[in-house]
Every structure is written in structure tokens, then in C-alpha cells.
């Protein structure tokens, strides 16, 4: 009934010349008819295409109908005339230009380029970034391809014992990534070209219609091997080309060589971030610094920028760990001489100065990556609902990070986020804050514990905005997996981050010191005690039910079983009753306020004890009201979106190789 209504309205609006209303109605009719009424689908798609509707909606409908065998010849002719033929000249020009470049290139040995008309693939433009490949022989369309999609899809640098070898790389982004992150042979004193093996010459040539080879070939880093030419890998360049790279001394990595950043995110406090830092410490291909307050980095970058722009000299405050006393001045001199200096240049120099580089491989085949773990004293999230009843998430700390200008200078960013069971993580966080309360001394600034329960249930940082550059190549990894199955976890994480899995990742260290105590009382190394510790004195049973119920999506998506919530449905009345029974963290919060008010001066005539009790009662009531309000919002089943209204998605969970598991997966 709905379909007929939408279609009838669309046809009537079209008859009346109400083009805008007709487009809207035909869009609805198309959505309802898809995969069920091909005639209606084609009618709607044609109207949208011819009358200013969303052309991609029509385009998708044409392809869907074509795949299902509906009027194939007509639809192929339509799509070819509308999308392919207007772009033939550009595609042919790019193909011929790339062929000319490869004919002159010394390391492309096959030269029998087919005529443009004989290529096995056509590329139909889909939008400004994407193409739809069409296989001529089978007359089939593929899915839209974005050759500049900023994702590194494989572990190119898994084994650096030999030169990098990669098969069938057709991503412009990944080809540029290899060019930018593999060092020149002359700089490492050995043969270090990137070997690109293409298994099908025709397909390789077809992609020359859409790739831009000129910037890839300028440094002559790439070697193209087609089909059986793979047997030549690796080439003896001294014998074949008279190039003896061993005569060159190793060149230190320059500030502007570094284009890659690994962002280790702070999802929330006490999620195991220190543990992951200790795994990546001492990695031979990382410039790693343990957690650094973001405000400190921001202030340092701004300070250095102003000094350098004014012609002044800079000095790095200290050298952490490696004892290279000449390093700070060497970096300062490089920055001072640099033209068109950017905040990213200053940031890289600052990181090089702070990092312990004693274990960095100076002759590595690849440029080291910055390992970046910005820290905040606390991480706050806000939750609101827009007019479409969708939840909009925001965080001032995350916004501060997005505005941090050096990050915008990195072309290649990988992101990983540690996650720990929410109840365990919350209990550990409350314990940490309570210890600070216990260690407080008169004369110090009074301390109070924030409402960690509301902070946790509001935190949806595991849901990511795919329009955000920082999360387009990201993964979530569980703290428990790292502790219980370290080989499987860190082999997989190294592969995702495109790093070799090295011996340094088989133990925990801090500036080389094995199994350090990150905080007093913390468990060292791979000790799993932190997984099973319950922190019962810091988080009550009902508080755990509150957390598990409101964070049920986290538990289900990332493989955690409920330990306290029984899975029963909960309505508003039951939730309000639950909030009234919350004790544990709640009591510690109120006790911290009571202690902070012990030395508070009240107005003359007020009863101090009575006034303190009134304030505590008000704090407790406000806290309970806030918890009920947040629960009510989350229980509405909101769809989470970014500020632009685009849906947020769960960050993908790191997948472990079952063959490498040492213990069953934790649930």
C-alpha cells in the first residue's frame, strides 16, 4: 500500500509539473520497490536521473537492475552514454601519459602496452573520488572504488629482512604510502627498492587509466614485476645495473621524512593504556614516547613556533632516556634552517627530542612512525538529541585533539583504541581517585571524586565518525586479549599498524626497563590479575548493573558477558528504582565532598554541620537525577550520529588468529 501511494503521488506530482515533490516521492517509491518491482524501480530511477534527483540513487538503481538481468542492453547503453563516454578523453589521456612514463622508466621491463580500446576494464566515474570498474569480457560491474581512500589495507612491512614486496597494489594512496615510507637505497646503504608484483598485465594496464604514476616514479624507488618476472626478486642491482649501494653511508632520518603517525587513543581512564605503551616501547621502527599531556605538547609547539618565526633560538627542555646530549641542539638547528616550516615539523622534532631512540634501527628499510598517545586528566562526553531523535555525541577533549594542528600534517594515520571491561575499568579508576583523596594533606587544593558512572555510560568513543580522518583507519583492541593472548593480539595489532612483529613486542618495558610498575600497585607485564580483580569496595553491585545495562551495546559488540545484569527488560520505573539503590562509588563521591567541606567557612549564624549535610543531600539528589536523566535518554534506543547527522559506527574489533591463541578468548 505504501509503495502504491508513493508511486501514485510521484506520478501525480510529475503530471502537475511539481518536479521537486515528484523527485521526493519517486525517491521513496524507489526505496520501496528495490529488488521487488523492477519496472517501478526503473521508472523512478529514470525520473530522478532526468529531473535533478540524486544521480547516485538513480545510478545505483541502474546497476542493480542490470545485475538482475533487467533490460541489460538498454541500461548498459544508458550508463555508458551518461557516465563513461563523457570521460573517455580524460581516461585515455591519462592512460597514454602513464604508458609513456613507464616506457622511459628503467624498472618496468614489460613494454607491450595494449591499445586503450583493448583494455579489459572500463572505469565509469561514480563521483569525484570513486570509479565503478566494468569488466568487458563478462560485462559485469564491480563496486565503487576510491583509489585515494586513506586506509593501508595490508601488512606491507611484516618482514624487513628483504626489500618490500607487494602484489597487485592498485590504490593510489597505498602506492604513495610505499613511496613515502620506504627509504631510498642510497640512504640505507643497501638495495631497498619497492617491488610491485602484478599478476595480470592487462589488469595492471587497465588501472593506468585512473592512477597518477608521475609522482610515484620520480625517485625511481619502485620496481614493477609482471607475472613470471617475480622470479627476479630481489634484483642484484650491482650485477645488473652497476649500482653498489653498500658504498653509501646510512643517512639519519630527517624530520621531513616522517609522514606516518600511529595514534593510541585514550578511550577513557584505566583502560590499559600504559600496558600497550610498554608493548610498543623499544620497537626498532617507532619513535615512541609514553603518555604525554596534550596541553603540554600544544604549548611547546606554540612556544617554538613563535620563537622560530621571530628569528629566535629554541632549546629542548630535556632528553628523556637515551642520553644523547647532542640530539636537542641538532634538532633545533634543523628546525631553524627549515623553510616553510610547519607545526607538524616542530611536533616531529619535539618527539624525536623526547623519545628514547637507543633501540631505533638507524639502517631500517622503512621510515619510523611516530607513536602518539596524547593524555588528558579526564575525558568528558556530552550527549544530546537532535530533531530526528538521534543522539549527538561530543567531547571537548576530542575536539581539542581534532584542532591540534600538527595532526593535520600527517598523511598516513593509523588509530587503535584499547578497551577494558567497563565495570573493571570503572572500579580501577575510582580506586585511583580514592587513593588521591586518602593521600590529601591540609593546605593542598581540596579534591573530590566526579561521578564516574555517568562519565562511563556517556562515553561512546568506541563509536566512530567515518567522516573523521582520524578514524578512517582504526581498530579496537581488548586489554584482556593483550594480557591473556599476547602473541595472537600483538601479532594482529602489528599487522594492522603495518609494523613487523618484533621481539620487543613480546615483553613489557619502559625506556628499556623490563616489566616496570606503571603506577604504584599496578600489575606488571602480562600478569592477568588486573583482569580478574573486582574492585568491589569501589563499585557496588547495583552500580555494576547500571553500567552493564546502559552499556549493553559495548558488551554485546565486543564479546563481554554480563556478570551482574541478568538480561531482564527494564522500564523507566525499574531504572528509577535501581538508581535509588546505587551505593559504592556513590558513597565515595559523597564522602569526598564531605571531606572537602571540613574546612569550609560558612556565613555567621549558620550551623556548619547542618549546612554541610544540606549541601551533601543536594549533591546526592542532583547526582541521582542526572543518572535517571541519562538512563532515560539512552533507553530511548537512539541512533548515534555526528554533528552532520551521519551515523556513527562501532569501531571494528581486532581479529585474532585462532591458531595463535594460548588460552580461550576472554568473555
Rosetta blueprint (number, residue, H / E / L):
1 X L
2 X H
3 X H
4 X H
5 X H
6 X H
7 X H
8 X H
9 X H
10 X H
11 X H
12 X H
13 X H
14 X H
15 X H
16 X L
17 X L
18 X L
19 X H
20 X H
21 X H
22 X H
23 X H
24 X H
25 X H
26 X H
27 X H
28 X H
29 X H
30 X H
31 X H
32 X H
33 X H
34 X L
35 X L
36 X L
37 X L
38 X H
39 X H
40 X H
41 X H
42 X H
43 X H
44 X H
45 X H
46 X H
47 X H
48 X H
49 X H
50 X H
51 X L
52 X L
53 X L
54 X L
55 X H
56 X H
57 X H
58 X H
59 X H
60 X H
61 X H
62 X H
63 X H
64 X H
65 X H
66 X H
67 X H
68 X L
69 X L
70 X L
71 X L
72 X H
73 X H
74 X H
75 X H
76 X H
77 X H
78 X H
79 X H
80 X H
81 X H
82 X H
83 X H
84 X H
85 X H
86 X H
87 X H
88 X H
89 X H
90 X H
91 X H
92 X H
93 X H
94 X H
95 X H
96 X H
97 X H
98 X H
99 X H
100 X H
101 X H
102 X H
103 X H
104 X H
105 X L
106 X L
107 X L
108 X E
109 X L
110 X L
111 X L
112 X L
113 X L
114 X L
115 X L
116 X H
117 X H
118 X H
119 X L
120 X L
121 X E
122 X E
123 X E
124 X E
125 X E
126 X L
127 X L
128 X L
129 X L
130 X E
131 X E
132 X E
133 X E
134 X E
135 X E
136 X L
137 X L
138 X L
139 X L
140 X E
141 X E
142 X E
143 X E
144 X E
145 X E
146 X E
147 X L
148 X L
149 X L
150 X L
151 X L
152 X L
153 X L
154 X L
155 X L
156 X L
157 X L
158 X L
159 X L
160 X L
161 X L
162 X L
163 X L
164 X L
165 X E
166 X E
167 X E
168 X L
169 X L
170 X L
171 X L
172 X H
173 X H
174 X H
175 X H
176 X H
177 X H
178 X H
179 X H
180 X H
181 X H
182 X E
183 X L
184 X L
185 X H
186 X H
187 X H
188 X H
189 X L
190 X L
191 X L
192 X L
193 X L
194 X E
195 X E
196 X E
197 X E
198 X E
199 X L
200 X L
201 X H
202 X H
203 X H
204 X H
205 X H
206 X H
207 X H
208 X L
209 X L
210 X L
211 X L
212 X L
213 X L
214 X H
215 X H
216 X H
217 X H
218 X L
219 X L
220 X L
221 X L
222 X E
223 X E
224 X E
225 X E
226 X E
227 X H
228 X H
229 X H
230 X H
231 X H
232 X H
233 X L
234 X L
235 X L
236 X L
237 X H
238 X H
239 X H
240 X H
241 X H
242 X L
243 X L
244 X L
245 X H
246 X H
247 X H
248 X L
249 X L
250 X L
251 X L
252 X L
253 X L
254 X L
255 X H
256 X H
257 X H
258 X L
259 X L
260 X E
261 X E
262 X E
263 X E
264 X E
265 X E
266 X L
267 X L
268 X L
269 X L
270 X L
271 X L
272 X L
273 X H
274 X H
275 X H
276 X H
277 X H
278 X H
279 X H
280 X H
281 X L
282 X L
283 X L
284 X L
285 X L
286 X E
287 X E
288 X E
289 X L
290 X L
291 X L
292 X E
293 X E
294 X H
295 X H
296 X H
297 X H
298 X H
299 X H
300 X H
301 X H
302 X H
303 X H
304 X H
305 X H
306 X H
307 X H
308 X H
309 X H
310 X L
311 X L
312 X L
313 X L
314 X L
315 X L
316 X L
317 X L
318 X L
319 X L
320 X L
321 X L
322 X L
323 X L
324 X L
325 X L
326 X L
327 X H
328 X H
329 X H
330 X H
331 X H
332 X H
333 X H
334 X H
335 X H
336 X H
337 X H
338 X L
339 X L
340 X L
341 X L
342 X L
343 X H
344 X H
345 X H
346 X H
347 X H
348 X H
349 X H
350 X H
351 X H
352 X H
353 X H
354 X H
355 X L
356 X L
357 X L
358 X L
359 X L
360 X L
361 X L
362 X L
363 X L
364 X L
365 X L
366 X E
367 X L
368 X L
369 X E
370 X E
371 X E
372 X E
373 X L
374 X E
375 X E
376 X L
377 X L
378 X L
379 X L
380 X L
381 X L
382 X E
383 X E
384 X E
385 X E
386 X L
387 X L
388 X L
389 X L
390 X E
391 X E
392 X E
393 X E
394 X E
395 X L
396 X H
397 X H
398 X H
399 X H
400 X H
401 X H
402 X H
403 X L
404 X L
405 X H
406 X H
407 X H
408 X H
409 X H
410 X L
411 X L
412 X E
413 X E
414 X E
415 X E
416 X E
417 X E
418 X E
419 X E
420 X L
421 X L
422 X H
423 X H
424 X H
425 X H
426 X H
427 X H
428 X H
429 X H
430 X H
431 X H
432 X H
433 X H
434 X H
435 X H
436 X H
437 X H
438 X H
439 X L
440 X L
441 X L
442 X L
443 X L
444 X L
445 X L
446 X L
447 X L
448 X L
449 X L
450 X L
451 X L
452 X H
453 X H
454 X H
455 X H
456 X H
457 X H
458 X H
459 X L
460 X L
461 X L
462 X L
463 X E
464 X E
465 X L
466 X L
467 X L
468 X L
469 X H
470 X H
471 X H
472 X L
473 X L
474 X E
475 X E
476 X E
477 X E
478 X E
479 X H
480 X H
481 X H
482 X H
483 X H
484 X H
485 X L
486 X H
487 X H
488 X H
489 X H
490 X H
491 X H
492 X H
493 X H
494 X H
495 X H
496 X H
497 X L
498 X L
499 X L
500 X L
501 X L
502 X L
503 X H
504 X H
505 X H
506 X H
507 X L
508 X L
509 X E
510 X E
511 X L
512 X L
513 X E
514 X E
515 X L
516 X L
517 X L
518 X L
519 X L
520 X L
521 X L
522 X L
523 X L
524 X L
525 X L
526 X L
527 X L
528 X L
529 X H
530 X H
531 X H
532 X H
533 X L
534 X L
535 X L
536 X L
537 X L
538 X L
539 X L
540 X L
541 X H
542 X H
543 X H
544 X H
545 X H
546 X H
547 X H
548 X H
549 X H
550 X H
551 X L
552 X H
553 X H
554 X H
555 X H
556 X H
557 X H
558 X L
559 X L
560 X L
561 X L
562 X L
563 X L
564 X L
565 X L
566 X L
567 X L
568 X L
569 X L
570 X L
571 X L
572 X H
573 X H
574 X H
575 X H
576 X H
577 X H
578 X H
579 X H
580 X L
581 X L
582 X L
583 X L
584 X L
585 X H
586 X H
587 X H
588 X H
589 X H
590 X H
591 X H
592 X H
593 X H
594 X H
595 X H
596 X H
597 X L
598 X L
599 X L
600 X L
601 X L
602 X L
603 X L
604 X L
605 X L
606 X L
607 X L
608 X H
609 X H
610 X H
611 X H
612 X H
613 X H
614 X H
615 X H
616 X H
617 X H
618 X H
619 X H
620 X H
621 X H
622 X H
623 X H
624 X H
625 X H
626 X H
627 X H
628 X H
629 X H
630 X H
631 X H
632 X H
633 X H
634 X H
635 X L
636 X L
637 X L
638 X L
639 X E
640 X E
641 X E
642 X L
643 X L
644 X L
645 X L
646 X L
647 X E
648 X L
649 X E
650 X E
651 X L
652 X L
653 X E
654 X L
655 X L
656 X L
657 X L
658 X H
659 X H
660 X H
661 X L
662 X L
663 X L
664 X L
665 X L
666 X L
667 X L
